């Protein structure tokens, strides 16, 4: 079974029809459903996406995220060990625009052996993560 990570940028783009990544994200989610992919995300991504969607798109879009999108994903709740790995990666990278959420996501992906993500983020691309093929 194909396993794919979902980043905040993927969730957000699917919900915002004006986002430049919307069509690609929609295609990925439709293929995931059709082909039975196992989608993964983390509790940190959920936290980040919740705040972003609520602020920019409103409560109706937030309900769609919570009631439709999140239930199709396996959610890895970040524990102390995963947080520490992400924090170390973030501090070692020493990049102002690299978030703790992205670093935790990348560490989770590394641990699970995931190489594909529904994401539009340069940090993922630089880490060798690609869109699902």
MARVEX-779885 format. One line per field, with one value per residue: z, x, y of N, C-alpha, C, CB in turn; residue number from 1; residue in three letters. Coordinates in steps of 0.2 Angstrom, whole numbers, plus 5000, padded with zeros to 4 digits. Each point is the difference from the previous one (the first is absolute). Glycine has a CB too. Example, Ala and Ser with C-alpha at 12.3 -4.5 7.8 and 13.67 -1.06 7.14 Angstrom:
2
n.w	[5039 | 4990]
n.u	[5066 | 5007]
n.v	[4972 | 5011]
ca.w	[5000 | 5001]
ca.u	[4996 | 5004]
ca.v	[5006 | 5006]
c.w	[5000 | 5003]
c.u	[5004 | 4996]
c.v	[5006 | 5005]
cb.w	[5006 | 4990]
cb.u	[4991 | 5006]
cb.v	[4994 | 4997]
nr	[1 | 2]
rest	[ALA | SER]
END
This chain:
133
n.w	[5000 | 4990 | 5016 | 4994 | 5014 | 4999 | 5001 | 5008 | 4985 | 4999 | 5008 | 4991 | 4986 | 5004 | 5004 | 4986 | 4987 | 5002 | 5002 | 4986 | 5007 | 4994 | 4990 | 5010 | 5011 | 4990 | 4995 | 5014 | 5004 | 4986 | 5003 | 5014 | 4994 | 4989 | 5009 | 5014 | 5003 | 5014 | 4999 | 5010 | 5006 | 5012 | 5009 | 4990 | 4989 | 5010 | 5004 | 4985 | 4996 | 5012 | 4996 | 4985 | 5001 | 5011 | 4991 | 4986 | 5001 | 5013 | 5011 | 4985 | 5001 | 5015 | 4995 | 4988 | 5010 | 5008 | 4989 | 4989 | 5006 | 5013 | 4994 | 4989 | 5014 | 5006 | 5011 | 5000 | 5015 | 4996 | 5011 | 5006 | 4986 | 4990 | 5008 | 4999 | 4984 | 4999 | 5009 | 4991 | 4987 | 5005 | 5005 | 4986 | 4991 | 5009 | 4991 | 5008 | 4993 | 5011 | 5007 | 5012 | 4988 | 4992 | 5012 | 5002 | 4984 | 5000 | 5012 | 4994 | 4987 | 5008 | 5006 | 4987 | 4991 | 4997 | 4985 | 5001 | 5007 | 4993 | 5000 | 4991 | 5009 | 4990 | 5012 | 4990 | 4990 | 5011 | 5003 | 4984 | 5001 | 4984 | 5002 | 5005 | 4988]
n.u	[5004 | 5008 | 5006 | 4996 | 5007 | 4986 | 5013 | 4989 | 5001 | 4988 | 4989 | 5002 | 4997 | 4986 | 4994 | 5004 | 4989 | 5013 | 5011 | 5009 | 4994 | 4983 | 5005 | 5010 | 4989 | 4990 | 5010 | 5003 | 4985 | 4997 | 5012 | 4995 | 4986 | 5006 | 5010 | 4991 | 5010 | 5002 | 4996 | 5013 | 4993 | 5009 | 4988 | 5009 | 4989 | 4988 | 5007 | 5001 | 4986 | 4993 | 5007 | 4996 | 4985 | 4997 | 5007 | 4993 | 4985 | 4992 | 4998 | 4999 | 5015 | 4998 | 4989 | 5009 | 5012 | 4990 | 4993 | 5011 | 5014 | 5000 | 4992 | 5012 | 5011 | 5004 | 4997 | 5017 | 4992 | 5015 | 5004 | 5008 | 5005 | 4993 | 5005 | 5015 | 4999 | 4995 | 5011 | 5011 | 4994 | 5000 | 5014 | 5006 | 4993 | 5006 | 4984 | 4996 | 4991 | 5003 | 4983 | 5007 | 4990 | 5013 | 5007 | 4988 | 4999 | 5014 | 4998 | 4988 | 5009 | 5012 | 4990 | 4994 | 5014 | 4992 | 5009 | 4984 | 4998 | 4985 | 5014 | 4997 | 5016 | 5013 | 4999 | 4995 | 5012 | 5011 | 4995 | 5002 | 4984 | 4997 | 4986 | 4997 | 5009]
n.v	[4994 | 5011 | 5003 | 5015 | 5007 | 5006 | 5012 | 5008 | 4999 | 4988 | 5007 | 5012 | 4994 | 4994 | 5015 | 5008 | 4996 | 5010 | 4987 | 5004 | 4986 | 5001 | 4990 | 4992 | 4998 | 4993 | 4989 | 4995 | 4997 | 4992 | 4990 | 4998 | 4994 | 4991 | 4992 | 4997 | 5014 | 4992 | 5018 | 5000 | 5013 | 5000 | 5003 | 5010 | 4999 | 5003 | 5014 | 5005 | 4997 | 5008 | 5014 | 5000 | 4999 | 5011 | 5011 | 4997 | 4995 | 5006 | 4990 | 4994 | 4996 | 4993 | 4990 | 4995 | 4996 | 4991 | 4992 | 4996 | 4999 | 4992 | 4987 | 4998 | 4999 | 4986 | 5014 | 4994 | 5005 | 5008 | 4987 | 5011 | 4994 | 5010 | 5012 | 4995 | 4999 | 5014 | 5006 | 4993 | 5006 | 5014 | 5000 | 4995 | 5011 | 5012 | 5002 | 5014 | 4989 | 4986 | 5001 | 4993 | 4996 | 4996 | 4992 | 4991 | 4997 | 4995 | 4990 | 4993 | 4997 | 4993 | 4990 | 4995 | 4998 | 5015 | 5000 | 5008 | 5014 | 5001 | 5012 | 5013 | 4997 | 5006 | 4989 | 4989 | 5004 | 4998 | 4985 | 4995 | 5006 | 4996 | 5006 | 4985 | 4996]
ca.w	[5000 | 4999 | 5006 | 4998 | 5005 | 4998 | 5004 | 5000 | 4993 | 4996 | 5003 | 4999 | 4993 | 4998 | 5002 | 4998 | 4992 | 4997 | 5001 | 4994 | 5000 | 5001 | 4996 | 5001 | 5006 | 4999 | 4996 | 5005 | 5004 | 4997 | 4999 | 5007 | 5002 | 4995 | 5000 | 5007 | 5003 | 5008 | 5001 | 5007 | 5002 | 5007 | 5004 | 4999 | 4993 | 5001 | 5004 | 4996 | 4995 | 5004 | 5001 | 4993 | 4997 | 5004 | 4999 | 4993 | 4996 | 5004 | 5003 | 4996 | 4997 | 5006 | 5001 | 4995 | 5002 | 5006 | 4999 | 4994 | 4998 | 5006 | 5001 | 4995 | 5001 | 5006 | 5003 | 5005 | 5005 | 5002 | 5007 | 5002 | 4996 | 4993 | 5001 | 5001 | 4994 | 4996 | 5002 | 4999 | 4993 | 4999 | 5002 | 4996 | 4994 | 5002 | 4994 | 5003 | 4997 | 5000 | 5006 | 5004 | 4997 | 4994 | 5002 | 5003 | 4994 | 4997 | 5004 | 5000 | 4993 | 5000 | 5004 | 4996 | 4993 | 4995 | 4996 | 4997 | 5004 | 4997 | 5003 | 4995 | 5005 | 4998 | 5005 | 4998 | 4993 | 5001 | 5004 | 4995 | 5000 | 4994 | 4999 | 4999 | 4993]
ca.u	[4996 | 5003 | 5000 | 5001 | 5000 | 4996 | 5002 | 4996 | 5000 | 4996 | 4993 | 4998 | 4999 | 4994 | 4995 | 5000 | 5000 | 5005 | 5007 | 5003 | 5001 | 4994 | 4999 | 5004 | 4997 | 4994 | 5002 | 5003 | 4995 | 4996 | 5003 | 5001 | 4994 | 4998 | 5006 | 5001 | 5007 | 4999 | 5002 | 5003 | 5002 | 5002 | 4996 | 5003 | 4997 | 4993 | 4999 | 5002 | 4994 | 4994 | 5001 | 5001 | 4994 | 4996 | 5002 | 5000 | 4994 | 4994 | 4998 | 4997 | 5006 | 5003 | 4996 | 5002 | 5006 | 4999 | 4995 | 5001 | 5007 | 5003 | 4998 | 5003 | 5008 | 5002 | 5004 | 5005 | 5000 | 5007 | 5002 | 5006 | 5005 | 5000 | 5001 | 5007 | 5004 | 4998 | 5004 | 5007 | 5001 | 4999 | 5006 | 5006 | 5000 | 5001 | 4996 | 4995 | 4994 | 4998 | 4996 | 5000 | 4995 | 5003 | 5006 | 4996 | 4997 | 5006 | 5003 | 4995 | 5000 | 5006 | 4999 | 4995 | 5003 | 4996 | 5003 | 4995 | 4996 | 4996 | 5004 | 5003 | 5005 | 5007 | 5004 | 4999 | 5003 | 5008 | 5001 | 4999 | 4993 | 4996 | 4993 | 4998 | 5001]
ca.v	[5006 | 5006 | 5004 | 5007 | 5005 | 5006 | 5006 | 5005 | 5003 | 4996 | 5002 | 5007 | 5001 | 4996 | 5004 | 5007 | 4999 | 5005 | 4998 | 4998 | 4993 | 4997 | 4994 | 4995 | 4997 | 4997 | 4994 | 4995 | 4998 | 4995 | 4994 | 4996 | 4997 | 4995 | 4995 | 4997 | 5002 | 5002 | 5006 | 5001 | 5007 | 5000 | 5004 | 5007 | 5002 | 5002 | 5006 | 5006 | 5001 | 5003 | 5007 | 5003 | 4999 | 5004 | 5007 | 5003 | 4998 | 5001 | 4995 | 4995 | 4996 | 4997 | 4994 | 4995 | 4997 | 4995 | 4994 | 4996 | 4998 | 4996 | 4993 | 4995 | 5000 | 4997 | 5005 | 4999 | 5005 | 5001 | 4999 | 5003 | 4998 | 5003 | 5007 | 5001 | 4999 | 5006 | 5006 | 5000 | 5001 | 5008 | 5004 | 4998 | 5003 | 5007 | 5004 | 5004 | 4999 | 4993 | 4999 | 4994 | 4995 | 4997 | 4995 | 4994 | 4996 | 4997 | 4995 | 4995 | 4997 | 4996 | 4994 | 4996 | 4998 | 5004 | 5005 | 5003 | 5004 | 5005 | 5006 | 5005 | 5003 | 4999 | 4996 | 4993 | 4998 | 5000 | 4994 | 4994 | 4998 | 5002 | 4999 | 4993 | 4999]
c.w	[5000 | 5007 | 4998 | 5006 | 4997 | 5004 | 5000 | 4994 | 4995 | 5003 | 4998 | 4992 | 4997 | 5002 | 4997 | 4992 | 4997 | 5001 | 4994 | 5000 | 5001 | 4996 | 5001 | 5007 | 5000 | 4996 | 5005 | 5005 | 4997 | 4998 | 5006 | 5001 | 4995 | 5001 | 5007 | 5004 | 5008 | 5000 | 5007 | 5001 | 5007 | 5004 | 5000 | 4994 | 5001 | 5004 | 4995 | 4994 | 5002 | 5000 | 4993 | 4997 | 5003 | 4998 | 4993 | 4997 | 5004 | 5003 | 4996 | 4997 | 5006 | 5001 | 4994 | 5001 | 5006 | 4998 | 4994 | 4999 | 5005 | 5000 | 4995 | 5002 | 5007 | 5003 | 5005 | 5005 | 5003 | 5007 | 5002 | 4995 | 4993 | 5000 | 5001 | 4993 | 4995 | 5002 | 4999 | 4992 | 4998 | 5003 | 4997 | 4994 | 5001 | 4994 | 5003 | 4998 | 5000 | 5007 | 5004 | 4997 | 4994 | 5002 | 5003 | 4995 | 4997 | 5004 | 5001 | 4993 | 5000 | 5003 | 4997 | 4993 | 4995 | 4996 | 4996 | 5004 | 4996 | 5004 | 4994 | 5005 | 4998 | 5005 | 4999 | 4994 | 5002 | 5004 | 4996 | 5000 | 4994 | 5001 | 4998 | 4992 | 4998]
c.u	[5004 | 4999 | 5002 | 4999 | 4995 | 5002 | 4994 | 4998 | 4995 | 4992 | 4998 | 4998 | 4994 | 4994 | 4999 | 5001 | 5005 | 5007 | 5003 | 5001 | 4994 | 4998 | 5004 | 4998 | 4994 | 5001 | 5003 | 4995 | 4995 | 5003 | 5001 | 4994 | 4999 | 5005 | 5001 | 5007 | 4998 | 5004 | 5002 | 5001 | 5001 | 4995 | 5003 | 4997 | 4993 | 4999 | 5002 | 4994 | 4994 | 5001 | 5000 | 4993 | 4995 | 5001 | 4998 | 4994 | 4994 | 4998 | 4997 | 5006 | 5003 | 4996 | 5001 | 5007 | 4999 | 4996 | 5001 | 5008 | 5004 | 4998 | 5003 | 5008 | 5001 | 5004 | 5005 | 5000 | 5007 | 5001 | 5007 | 5006 | 5000 | 5001 | 5008 | 5004 | 4998 | 5004 | 5007 | 5001 | 4999 | 5006 | 5006 | 5000 | 5001 | 4998 | 4994 | 4993 | 4998 | 4997 | 5002 | 4995 | 5003 | 5005 | 4997 | 4997 | 5006 | 5003 | 4995 | 5000 | 5006 | 4999 | 4996 | 5002 | 4995 | 5004 | 4996 | 4996 | 4995 | 5002 | 5002 | 5004 | 5007 | 5004 | 4999 | 5004 | 5008 | 5002 | 4999 | 4993 | 4997 | 4993 | 4999 | 5000 | 4994]
c.v	[5006 | 5004 | 5007 | 5005 | 5006 | 5006 | 5006 | 5003 | 4996 | 5001 | 5006 | 5001 | 4996 | 5004 | 5006 | 4999 | 5006 | 4999 | 4997 | 4992 | 4996 | 4994 | 4994 | 4996 | 4996 | 4993 | 4995 | 4997 | 4995 | 4994 | 4996 | 4996 | 4994 | 4994 | 4997 | 5001 | 5001 | 5007 | 5001 | 5008 | 4999 | 5005 | 5008 | 5003 | 5002 | 5007 | 5006 | 5001 | 5003 | 5007 | 5004 | 5000 | 5005 | 5008 | 5002 | 4998 | 4999 | 4993 | 4994 | 4995 | 4996 | 4993 | 4995 | 4997 | 4995 | 4994 | 4996 | 4998 | 4996 | 4993 | 4995 | 4999 | 4996 | 5006 | 4997 | 5005 | 5000 | 4999 | 5003 | 4998 | 5003 | 5008 | 5002 | 4999 | 5006 | 5006 | 5000 | 5001 | 5007 | 5004 | 4999 | 5004 | 5008 | 5004 | 5004 | 4998 | 4992 | 4999 | 4994 | 4995 | 4996 | 4995 | 4994 | 4995 | 4996 | 4994 | 4994 | 4996 | 4995 | 4993 | 4995 | 4997 | 5003 | 5005 | 5004 | 5004 | 5005 | 5006 | 5004 | 5005 | 4999 | 4996 | 4993 | 4998 | 5000 | 4994 | 4994 | 4997 | 5002 | 4999 | 4992 | 4999 | 4995]
cb.w	[5006 | 4987 | 5008 | 4987 | 5006 | 4996 | 4996 | 5011 | 5002 | 4998 | 5010 | 5010 | 4999 | 5002 | 5011 | 5010 | 5001 | 5002 | 5012 | 4999 | 5005 | 5003 | 4991 | 4994 | 5006 | 5000 | 4990 | 4999 | 5007 | 4995 | 4991 | 5005 | 5004 | 4992 | 4991 | 4996 | 4989 | 5004 | 4991 | 5000 | 4991 | 4997 | 5008 | 5006 | 4994 | 5001 | 5011 | 5002 | 4994 | 5007 | 5010 | 4999 | 4996 | 5009 | 5009 | 5000 | 4994 | 4993 | 5009 | 4997 | 4991 | 5005 | 5006 | 4992 | 4997 | 5007 | 5006 | 4995 | 4993 | 5006 | 5005 | 4991 | 4994 | 4996 | 4999 | 4991 | 5003 | 4990 | 5000 | 5012 | 5007 | 4997 | 5005 | 5012 | 5001 | 4998 | 5009 | 5009 | 4998 | 5001 | 5011 | 5005 | 4996 | 5007 | 4991 | 5001 | 4993 | 4993 | 4994 | 5010 | 5004 | 4993 | 5002 | 5011 | 4998 | 4994 | 5006 | 5008 | 4995 | 5000 | 5010 | 5007 | 5004 | 5008 | 4999 | 4991 | 5009 | 4997 | 5011 | 4992 | 5009 | 4994 | 5008 | 5005 | 4993 | 5000 | 5010 | 5002 | 5012 | 4993 | 4997 | 5010 | 5000]
cb.u	[4991 | 4999 | 5001 | 4997 | 5011 | 4990 | 5012 | 5004 | 5012 | 5010 | 5002 | 5007 | 5012 | 5006 | 5001 | 5005 | 4988 | 4991 | 4997 | 5006 | 5011 | 4996 | 4997 | 5010 | 5005 | 4994 | 5002 | 5010 | 5001 | 4995 | 5006 | 5008 | 4995 | 4996 | 5005 | 4992 | 5004 | 5000 | 4992 | 5006 | 4993 | 5012 | 4997 | 5011 | 5008 | 4998 | 5004 | 5012 | 5005 | 4998 | 5007 | 5011 | 5002 | 4999 | 5009 | 5012 | 5008 | 4996 | 4998 | 4990 | 5002 | 5004 | 4992 | 4993 | 5006 | 5002 | 4992 | 4990 | 5000 | 5002 | 4990 | 4991 | 5002 | 5001 | 4989 | 5007 | 4988 | 5001 | 4994 | 4996 | 5001 | 4992 | 4988 | 4999 | 4999 | 4989 | 4992 | 5002 | 4995 | 4988 | 4995 | 5001 | 4992 | 5010 | 5004 | 5008 | 5001 | 5010 | 4991 | 5004 | 4991 | 4997 | 5007 | 4998 | 4991 | 5002 | 5006 | 4992 | 4994 | 5007 | 5001 | 4991 | 5005 | 4990 | 5009 | 5000 | 5009 | 4990 | 5003 | 4990 | 4991 | 4999 | 4999 | 4988 | 4991 | 5000 | 4997 | 5011 | 4999 | 5010 | 4998 | 4994 | 5012]
cb.v	[4994 | 5000 | 4990 | 4997 | 4997 | 4993 | 4997 | 5002 | 5005 | 4992 | 4993 | 5004 | 5001 | 4989 | 4995 | 5005 | 4995 | 5008 | 4998 | 5011 | 5002 | 5011 | 5009 | 5006 | 5010 | 5011 | 5007 | 5007 | 5010 | 5010 | 5005 | 5009 | 5011 | 5009 | 5006 | 4992 | 5006 | 4987 | 5004 | 4989 | 5006 | 4997 | 4990 | 4997 | 4993 | 4987 | 4994 | 4997 | 4990 | 4989 | 4997 | 4996 | 4988 | 4991 | 4999 | 4999 | 4994 | 5010 | 5008 | 5008 | 5009 | 5011 | 5007 | 5007 | 5011 | 5010 | 5007 | 5006 | 5011 | 5011 | 5005 | 5004 | 5011 | 4988 | 5008 | 4994 | 4998 | 5009 | 4989 | 5000 | 4989 | 4991 | 5001 | 4996 | 4988 | 4995 | 5001 | 4992 | 4989 | 4998 | 4999 | 4989 | 4991 | 4997 | 4992 | 5009 | 5010 | 4997 | 5007 | 5006 | 5008 | 5010 | 5010 | 5007 | 5008 | 5011 | 5008 | 5007 | 5010 | 5011 | 5007 | 5006 | 4990 | 4999 | 4992 | 4992 | 5000 | 4992 | 4993 | 5000 | 4999 | 5011 | 5009 | 5000 | 5006 | 5012 | 5006 | 4998 | 5000 | 4997 | 5012 | 4999 | 5002]
nr	[1 | 2 | 3 | 4 | 5 | 6 | 7 | 8 | 9 | 10 | 11 | 12 | 13 | 14 | 15 | 16 | 17 | 18 | 19 | 20 | 21 | 22 | 23 | 24 | 25 | 26 | 27 | 28 | 29 | 30 | 31 | 32 | 33 | 34 | 35 | 36 | 37 | 38 | 39 | 40 | 41 | 42 | 43 | 44 | 45 | 46 | 47 | 48 | 49 | 50 | 51 | 52 | 53 | 54 | 55 | 56 | 57 | 58 | 59 | 60 | 61 | 62 | 63 | 64 | 65 | 66 | 67 | 68 | 69 | 70 | 71 | 72 | 73 | 74 | 75 | 76 | 77 | 78 | 79 | 80 | 81 | 82 | 83 | 84 | 85 | 86 | 87 | 88 | 89 | 90 | 91 | 92 | 93 | 94 | 95 | 96 | 97 | 98 | 99 | 100 | 101 | 102 | 103 | 104 | 105 | 106 | 107 | 108 | 109 | 110 | 111 | 112 | 113 | 114 | 115 | 116 | 117 | 118 | 119 | 120 | 121 | 122 | 123 | 124 | 125 | 126 | 127 | 128 | 129 | 130 | 131 | 132 | 133]
rest	[UNK | UNK | UNK | UNK | UNK | UNK | UNK | UNK | UNK | UNK | UNK | UNK | UNK | UNK | UNK | UNK | UNK | UNK | UNK | UNK | UNK | UNK | UNK | UNK | UNK | UNK | UNK | UNK | UNK | UNK | UNK | UNK | UNK | UNK | UNK | UNK | UNK | UNK | UNK | UNK | UNK | UNK | UNK | UNK | UNK | UNK | UNK | UNK | UNK | UNK | UNK | UNK | UNK | UNK | UNK | UNK | UNK | UNK | UNK | UNK | UNK | UNK | UNK | UNK | UNK | UNK | UNK | UNK | UNK | UNK | UNK | UNK | UNK | UNK | UNK | UNK | UNK | UNK | UNK | UNK | UNK | UNK | UNK | UNK | UNK | UNK | UNK | UNK | UNK | UNK | UNK | UNK | UNK | UNK | UNK | UNK | UNK | UNK | UNK | UNK | UNK | UNK | UNK | UNK | UNK | UNK | UNK | UNK | UNK | UNK | UNK | UNK | UNK | UNK | UNK | UNK | UNK | UNK | UNK | UNK | UNK | UNK | UNK | UNK | UNK | UNK | UNK | UNK | UNK | UNK | UNK | UNK | UNK]
END
